[in-house]
Structure formats: structure tokens, C-alpha cells
Amino acid sequence: MLKAWFAIPFWQRVLGAFAIGVVAGLIAPDFAVALKPLGDLFIQALKMLVAPLIFCAIVNAILQFGEGENLGQIGAKTVGLFLLTAVIASVIGLSVGSLLDIAPTHELAAAADHQNKVVPGPVEVFLNMIPVNPFAALSEGKILQIVVFAALVGIAIRQVGAPAQPLGDTLKAGAQVMYRITKMVLELTPLGVLGLMAWVVGHYGLSSLAPLAAFVGAIYLACLIHIVVVYGGMVRMAGMSPWFFFKSVFSAQLVAYTTCSSFGTIPAAHQAITERLGVKKSYASFVLPLGATINMDGCGGIYPAIAAIFIAQLYGIPLEWMDYLLITGTATLASIGTAGVPGTALVMLTVTLNVIGLPLEGIAFIAAIDRIIDMARTATNVTGDMAVAVVLGRSNPNNPEAMSAEVQQST
């Protein structure tokens, strides 16, 4: 029985669990809600991995970069691609929101209370990147600080050379151990997806989406366009079949969709692009944590654009072309400025609404269904991280062996 279960392709097991969870939520909502601990267990296991995996993986990635590979150049390319896709995401969000009538057809009651968050300024963001206590950053899961400290450790080990080799070997071994633990935890994916989807459908129900169906539909449509056209186009330009890319990363997309956590999806995304797409672990370990921190195409590009148009229509406030430019610029910059801030999507929406003068009270109308929207936003963000890792890996002339024979044959 167990052997037959593991004989089924991983993505099919995850998709089957997803479908069973949705059906359970529709047929037996109370029972479905009671399955939430299965999802909580999965999320807890993923969170357990994140800090040690990111630290060991980034140090290992830097140590594995070849002599001809410029770390600064690779980092600049990565951030540049993230910013480019963020601008495109904003344009897609504005286009979809403008072309569709997403205003509710009847009066909405305030869905939830909303408290404005304090958005840190550029200086504060920069200072918060440096951990006062690296061990505290690891224990508290402060991802941006872990990324910076791990990068410094990796660079220092390379510069010190032979005397630091034992430490480098230890951290390399630590990365391999974390990869193995990751594979163990990811076997829980179907169970976690089942529990999370059953809870979401059972708790919210389809009726909660009815008044905001057009708004939710616009978000999902824009995310789908961005994933298929932009990310699909990127991997195609890099010489890979988009169909093969999406088929290979589908299980990671489902993990992102159900958990709503870019950081929590790093293990699944890492496995997908290294084992199925042949991306070197050094590239995957560098790009994915950085992308989970600053790549916010769903949260910082599509969502603020469509939500701003929705709130403007809700209050009957016309938007001018300058407002659209401000939305695009603000959302792109805020995606980096709010990196690591809890509730990033709502923070970036607050920034956008403030800039163009829309009432912040409008956030209350969509806050109650934020979980439904966040699922699409996170799946979009994670897909972008994986696409950039593929593009970076295949475009580097010093990395001819980056793709496996299976991948080469499929392109």
C-alpha cells in the first residue's frame, strides 16, 4: 500500500490531496475545519527548516561559486530581474483592474478592522538588515538578517582560504543534512495541502466570495497572466520549454498556494528547480531566499494596483494617468522597502493608497478575504523566484552543466 502511494508522481499526490480538501470543505464544512491541524503541522515543519536551511544553503552557495563567477554581478542580475518583473506585474494589475468592472454590485459591510502599520523608511530598512545578534536572528527567523550574515560568513571563508576550510566543510555538510531533512518534511506535503485546503473552503465557503467575486477574479486573472506570459516568456527566452518548467514546479506552486508563505515554500521550490530542472544548488540557494525577501510581484505589483482601482471605484473617486504612474512606482519600491515586514501585502497597499490619496478605510472591505487573495499572490511570488533562478542558471556561461540531460532533451 505504502509502496503504491510513493509510486504515484509527487505532483499528482499533491494535486489529489488539493482536490480532496476542496471537496471535503464543500460537502462537510465542520469536518473540514477540524482537519486544520494537519495543515498546521505541515507549516510548523516547514518553518522548522527555514532558518537553518537558508543559513547553510547560502554559505554553501557562495563557497560553490566558481572562480569566474562574480557574486556581485550575480546579485545585481537577480535584483534587476526582480525589479523588472515587479514593474510588469504592476502594469498587468492596472490593465486588468481598469478593463474589468470590479466594483461590488451592492453595499458591502466593513469586513474587518484595519490598523495602519508603520512602514519603515529607507535608513531603517538598511539598518535592520544587519543583525545585532546573529544567533537571535536565527532563533527569531529574521530572514533578511540571516541572508546578510550568511553571505558575510561565506565571503569571509573564501577570503581566509585554507585556515577556514574546516568551517566551510562543516557548513557544506550542514547544507547537505538540511537538504535531506527537507526531503523528509516534503513527504508531508499532500497531508498538509489536504488539511489547509479543507479548512480554507470549509471556513470561508463560497458565499463569502460572492460580494467580492469580481475583485478576487481580477486578482487571480492578473496573477495567471503574469505567471504564464511573463515567467513563461522568461524561461522560454532562457531556452527552456515553459510547459516543462510549469510541470516541474507545479508541486512547489501548490505548496505556496496552500501555505501562503514564500519562506515556507523555499524547501519545496529548492527541490523542484534543483532536482527536476537541473539548476545548480549554489544558484537556487542564493536566489530563492533573496526572492522570498524582495520579490513581491503578487503582493507588491498586482495586488496594490487592482486593490487601489477597486477602492477608487468603491468610493467613486476617479484616477488620473499620474495616479497610475504613482501606483506602479510606489508598489515597485515598496516591495523592497517593506521586505521582512509582517503583513507585507497590506503594508504595501497602505503605502500605495497614501500616495494617491485614497481612503485607507477601504482596506477593511477586502481584509476579511485576504487569505483567499494571498494564496494567489504567494504562488505568483514563488513562481517568479523559481523562474529567475532558472534564467540566471542557464544564462551564466560559467555554468554549462547547470541543466541535466533530461531538461536539455525537453527544451
Long-range contacts (C-beta under 8 A, 24 or more apart in sequence): 10-189, 10-251, 11-247, 11-250, 11-251, 11-254, 13-189, 13-190, 14-189, 14-190, 14-193, 14-250, 14-251, 14-254, 14-255, 15-250, 15-254, 16-190, 17-189, 17-190, 17-191, 17-193, 17-194, 17-197, 18-193, 18-194, 18-197, 18-254, 18-258, 20-194, 20-198, 21-193, 21-194, 21-195, 21-196, 21-197, 21-198, 21-200, 21-201, 22-197, 22-198, 22-201, 24-194, 24-198, 24-201, 24-202, 25-197, 25-198, 25-199, 25-200, 25-201, 25-202, 25-203, 25-205, 26-201, 26-206, 28-202, 29-201, 29-202, 29-203, 29-205, 30-202, 31-198, 31-202, 32-198, 32-199, 32-201, 32-202, 32-203, 33-198, 33-199, 33-202, 33-203, 35-194, 35-195, 35-198, 35-199, 35-202, 36-195, 36-196, 36-198, 36-199, 37-195, 38-191, 38-192, 38-194, 38-195, 38-196, 39-192, 39-193, 39-194, 39-195, 39-196, 39-198, 39-199, 39-258, 39-259, 40-195, 41-188, 41-191, 41-192, 41-195, 42-188, 42-189, 42-191, 42-192, 42-193, 42-195, 42-196, 42-259, 43-192, 43-196, 43-259, 43-261, 43-264, 45-185, 45-188, 45-192, 46-185, 46-259, 46-261, 46-264, 46-265, 46-267, 47-141, 47-263, 47-264, 48-185, 49-178, 49-181, 49-182, 49-185, 49-266, 49-267, 50-141, 50-143, 50-263, 50-264, 50-266, 50-267, 51-138, 51-139, 51-141, 51-143, 51-146, 52-138, 52-174, 52-178, 53-175, 53-178, 53-179, 53-182, 53-266, 53-267, 53-270, 54-143, 54-146, 54-147, 54-150, 54-266, 54-289, 55-138, 55-146, 55-149, 55-150, 56-150, 56-171, 56-174, 56-175, 56-177, 56-178, 57-175, 57-178, 57-270, 57-281, 57-284, 57-285, 57-289, 58-146, 58-147, 58-150, 58-151, 58-154, 58-285, 58-286, 58-289, 59-150, 59-153, 59-154, 59-157, 59-168, 59-171, 59-172, 59-175, 60-154, 60-171, 60-172, 60-174, 60-175, 60-281, 60-282, 60-285, 61-154, 61-281, 61-282, 61-283, 61-284, 61-285, 61-286, 62-151, 62-154, 62-155, 62-157, 62-158, 62-282, 62-286, 63-154, 63-157, 63-158, 63-168, 63-171, 63-172, 64-280, 64-281, 64-282, 65-282, 66-398, 66-399, 68-398, 69-396, 69-398, 69-399, 71-155, 74-283, 74-286, 74-392, 74-396, 75-286, 75-290, 77-392, 77-395, 78-286, 78-287, 78-290, 78-291, 78-388, 78-392, 79-290, 79-294, 81-234, 81-388, 81-391, 81-392, 82-290, 82-291, 82-294, 82-295, 82-384, 82-388, 83-332, 83-336, 85-226, 85-230, 85-231, 85-234, 85-295, 85-297, 85-301, 85-384, 85-388, 86-295, 86-296, 86-297, 86-300, 86-301, 86-331, 86-332, 86-335, 87-301, 87-328, 87-332, 88-226, 88-230, 88-297, 88-301, 89-222, 89-226, 89-230, 89-297, 89-298, 89-300, 89-301, 89-302, 89-305, 89-380, 90-301, 90-302, 90-304, 90-305, 90-327, 90-328, 90-331, 90-332, 91-328, 92-222, 92-225, 92-226, 92-230, 92-301, 92-302, 92-305, 93-222, 93-301, 93-302, 93-303, 93-304, 93-305, 93-306, 94-305, 94-306, 94-309, 94-324, 94-327, 94-328, 96-218, 96-221, 96-222, 96-225, 96-306, 97-218, 97-222, 97-305, 97-306, 97-308, 97-309, 97-310, 98-309, 100-214, 100-217, 100-218, 100-221, 101-214, 101-313, 102-214, 102-215, 102-217, 102-218, 102-306, 102-309, 102-310, 102-313, 103-214, 103-310, 103-313, 103-314, 104-211, 104-212, 104-214, 104-215, 104-314, 104-365, 105-211, 106-211, 108-211, 108-212, 108-314, 108-365, 110-361, 110-364, 110-365, 111-364, 111-365, 111-366, 111-367, 111-368, 111-369, 112-364, 112-367, 112-368, 113-364, 113-367, 114-346, 114-360, 114-361, 114-363, 114-364, 114-367, 116-350, 116-360, 117-341, 117-342, 117-343, 117-346, 117-347, 117-350, 119-334, 119-337, 119-338, 119-341, 119-347, 119-350, 119-351, 120-337, 120-338, 120-341, 121-337, 122-337, 125-336, 125-337, 125-339, 128-340, 141-263, 142-340, 143-263, 143-289, 143-292, 143-293, 143-340, 144-293, 144-339, 144-340, 146-289, 147-289, 147-290, 147-293, 175-281, 175-285, 179-270, 179-281, 182-267, 182-270, 182-271, 183-271, 185-267, 186-267, 186-268, 186-271, 189-251, 189-254, 189-255, 189-268, 192-255, 192-258, 192-259, 193-254, 193-255, 193-258, 196-258, 196-259, 197-258, 200-258, 200-371, 200-372, 200-375, 204-369, 204-371, 204-372, 208-368, 208-369, 209-369, 209-372, 212-365, 212-366, 212-369, 215-306, 215-307, 215-310, 215-366, 216-369, 216-372, 216-373, 218-306, 218-310, 219-302, 219-303, 219-306, 219-373, 219-376, 219-377, 220-376, 222-302, 222-305, 222-306, 223-298, 223-302, 223-376, 223-377, 223-379, 223-380, 226-297, 226-298, 226-301, 226-302, 226-380, 227-379, 227-380, 227-383, 231-383, 231-384, 231-387, 234-387, 234-388, 234-390, 234-391, 235-387, 235-390, 235-391, 237-391, 238-390, 238-391, 238-394, 238-395, 239-394, 239-411, 240-277, 240-390, 240-394, 240-403, 240-407, 240-410, 240-411, 241-410, 241-411, 244-407, 244-410, 244-411, 245-277, 245-386, 245-387, 245-390, 248-272, 248-273, 248-276, 248-277, 249-273, 249-276, 249-277, 249-383, 249-386, 252-382, 252-386, 253-379, 253-382, 253-383, 256-378, 256-379, 256-381, 256-382, 256-383, 257-375, 257-376, 257-378, 257-379, 258-375, 259-378, 260-371, 260-374, 260-375, 260-377, 260-378, 261-378, 262-291, 262-292, 262-295, 262-378, 262-381, 262-382, 262-385, 263-292, 265-292, 265-378, 265-382, 266-292, 269-382, 269-385, 269-386, 272-386, 273-386, 273-389, 273-390, 276-407, 277-386, 277-390, 277-403, 277-404, 277-407, 278-393, 278-402, 278-403, 278-404, 278-406, 278-407, 279-389, 279-390, 279-393, 279-402, 279-403, 280-393, 280-399, 280-401, 280-402, 283-389, 283-392, 283-393, 283-396, 283-399, 283-402, 284-389, 284-393, 287-385, 287-388, 287-389, 287-392, 288-385, 288-386, 288-389, 291-381, 291-382, 291-384, 291-385, 291-388, 291-389, 292-381, 292-382, 292-385, 293-339, 293-340, 294-335, 294-336, 294-339, 295-335, 295-381, 295-384, 295-385, 295-388, 296-335, 296-344, 296-345, 296-348, 296-381, 297-335, 297-380, 297-381, 297-384, 298-345, 298-376, 298-377, 298-378, 298-379, 298-380, 298-381, 299-335, 299-344, 299-345, 299-348, 299-377, 299-378, 299-381, 300-331, 300-332, 300-334, 300-335, 300-338, 300-344, 300-345, 300-348, 301-331, 301-332, 301-335, 302-377, 302-380, 303-345, 303-348, 303-349, 303-373, 303-377, 304-330, 304-331, 304-334, 304-345, 304-348, 304-349, 304-351, 304-352, 305-331, 305-352, 307-349, 307-352, 307-363, 307-366, 308-349, 308-352, 308-353, 308-356, 308-358, 310-362, 310-366, 311-353, 311-358, 311-359, 311-362, 311-363, 311-365, 312-358, 314-362, 314-365, 315-358, 315-359, 315-362, 317-358, 319-356, 323-356, 326-355, 326-356, 327-352, 327-355, 327-356, 330-355, 330-356, 345-370, 345-373, 345-374, 345-377, 346-370
